[in-house]
Amino acid sequence: MPASKKSHEAAKLNDRDRRRLERIAMRSIPAIARNIRLAAMRAYTRGQDIDTAIDRGFDSLVPLLTDAAVAAHLTGRLRNIRRAASHIAEIRKAAGPYDEAIGFLQRRLEIPDEQVVAVIAKEYAPEAVQVTRNASVAVEAKASKAIETIVKDGQHGREATQTLRSALDASGIAADKPYLLETLVRTQIQVAYSAGQWNANQDPVIDDMLWGYEYVTVGDDRVRPSHDALDGVRLPKDDPQWSEIFPPNGISCRCDALEIYKDETELATSKPPMAEVEIDGVMVKPGPDVGWNFNPGKVVQDTIGPIPVKPVQIIPKPKPKIVKPVPVIKPVPVIKPKPIIAKPKVKPKPRPRPKPKAVVKGKSAKDLQKELEQTRKSRKAAESRLIKSTKENKNLKDRLEKVQAEETKRKVERDVLKKKIRKIERSNKRIEKMEENAKKFEELLQEKIREQKRIEEIWRQKHGG
């Protein structure tokens, strides 16, 4: 039951938006990973608490996750507003009523840029803190296990440091392959983008013309079987199943739920998920991954309240009044010397009234363009904060590299000094051994002298002199 071609084309635009945001965030990930790794290694060499050092290192990831989520949320909202406006533009027949609808699509974003970012960041900041704490605990567990191995095997110096470094790299915070941090950022962007789309669809105008959603996968070999089994599912917008299967449905899930409007009669038919679907010869139960049976848009609801709008009123054309002509009565002529013929009084014909035009209260296309520009500014404000965070992390990377180089230099000096000390110790041992041998030789020589004296004494006694 594959999804429609229209939904696949729309899903490509969503994926392009998310990938662009991911590329911006990924520039800062290596520096943050290097910071966490260096903090843990420094705490170990100084005998400090490694768990605390890792926690502090992960704190630098919180602003990046929050900024990425805000940018993704606004981008998801803007994408759905554009999609709805484009759909209206295709089907409209009378400009007036639909101009009002288009003008209303972005009124929920009609507030200053800083306020937009602050309101949405307030929603995502606690989630970013919780995500980083969970990741920190996972890294701390592997670091603790490595230290247990070091103590158990009696490792010291370079061997112990290498064991801890390997454990940190395996936990996903290696500078060249920080896959743990990349996964956190990617998943946070996908959740926020989806929440932004859902919140945009709650606006009265979009909600009024929205029928439901169609579940769409990327369609490559990386799609999970349980997600692939949901591809092509179509359900009304109020169906309770969207509270459990609205994407993303797992870590790094790239699925989408695309809008189906009421006038799309070919698509606006329910196709609920099956109990089991055969994929590659295996029966699979459709559904989200464990712990992902929730709707991001219902969990993270932005507080940009809807602005009341007056309903569109179209005054119908009044029916023209039919004026009956007044009959002309000709008087009977009277024969008189000078007959006077009275002229009949004819009422003038009424002028035709102009046809009243439909009165429509709404915004024009120029107003819509102005609101679209304002929304772009809001999104650019979030992206600028993300880029600023990237630059700060780059500076941090340079400072960390400088500190690391200095530590490496000091380490080399310590190694050279240790070698000299070991060489001196070996020389001292040889000297001590030589002194011990000389002492033994001296004792032996003295013993021989005493023996020689005893022999000479005996000889003199025998020979008398």
C-alpha positions, 0 to 999 in steps of 0.5 A: 500500500505505497503512498501517493506520488504527490505525498512523496514529492511533498516529503522530499521538500520536508527532508530537504528542510531538515537536512539543511538544518542538520548541516548547520548544526553538524558544524559544531558537533566535533568541537563539542565532542572534543570538549567532552572527551578532553574534560573526561581525560583531564579529570582522570589524570588529575584524580577528579570525578569523571562523571561531573566532568562529562556532565559539564561537557554535555552542558555545552550541547544544550544551547545547540539542541534548543536553537536547532529545535526552534529553527526546525519548529519554525521551518515546519510551520512555514512549510505547511503554511506555504503548502496550504497557501499553494493549495488554495491558490490552485483551487480558488475561483473567486479571489476575494474569499480566498484572499481572506483565507491566505491572509489568515494562514500566517497570523499566528506568527505575526509577532516580533522575531525575538518573541517567536524564538523566546516562546518556542525556546521555552518549550524545547529547553527542558527537553534539550536538558533531559536529552543531554542528561540521558546521553551523559549517563550512557557515556558515564557508564562506559567510562566507569566500566573502563576505569574498573578494567584499569583498576582490575588489570593494574594498568598505569600511565599510557596504557590506562589513558588509552583504555579510557580514551577507547571507551569514550570513543566507543560511546560515540563522542570521538572527534572524528566520528561523534555519532552519538551527538549527531543522532541527538541533534538529528532526532531533535530536529525531526521531532521539532519539525514535525511538531511545527507542522502539526501546530500549523495545521491547527489554525482555523483556516487550514483545519477547516479545509484539512481532511487528514494525513497520509503516512509516507516513508523515504522508500530506501533500504534503511527504512525500518520494517515496522515503519515501511508497513505504515507507508500509504496509511490514510486516516482522518485528522481526528483519528486517535491513531495519529496520537501514536503513529504520527512521525517521527516514530523512532530515533533518526526516523525520516518518515512524514505525515503529509496533509490531505485536503477535503477537495482531494477526493481521490486521496480523502479515503481512509486506509487504516493500517493492517494488523500485519504486513509481509515485508521481505517474506517476514510478517511485520506488525506496523507501528512506532518503535518502543517508547515513540508512541506519541504525537510531537505536536500534542506534546510540544504545543507552541503558545502563539495563540490564534488571532481572532478573525472575522468570518468571510461574509459574501453579500448576495446579489439582490434581485433587480426590481421589475418596474411595470410601465404605467399605461397611457390613457388617451382622452376622448376628443371633444368637439369644441371650437378650440379643442385642448388635448391633454398630454398624458403624464408618463413617469420617467423610467428608473435608472438601473441600479449598479449590481452590488459587489460581494463585500469581503473582509480580508487581506490581499496578496500583498499582505500575504507576501508581507507576512511570509517575509516576516515569517522568514525573518523569524526563521532566519533569526533562529538560524542566525543564533544557530550559526553564532553558536557554531562560531563560538564552538569553533573558537572553543575548538581552537582553544581546546586544540591549543590546550591539547598541544600544550599538554602534549608538549608537557607530556613529552617533557615528562616522558623525557624526564622520566627516562633520565630519572630511570637512567640515573637510577640504573647507574646508581644501582650499578655503582652500589653493586660495584661498591659492594663488590669492592668491599667484598674484595677488600675483606678477602684481601685482608683475610689473605694478609692475615693468613700470610702473617700467620704463616710467616709467624709459624716459619720464624718459630720453626727456624728460630729467627 
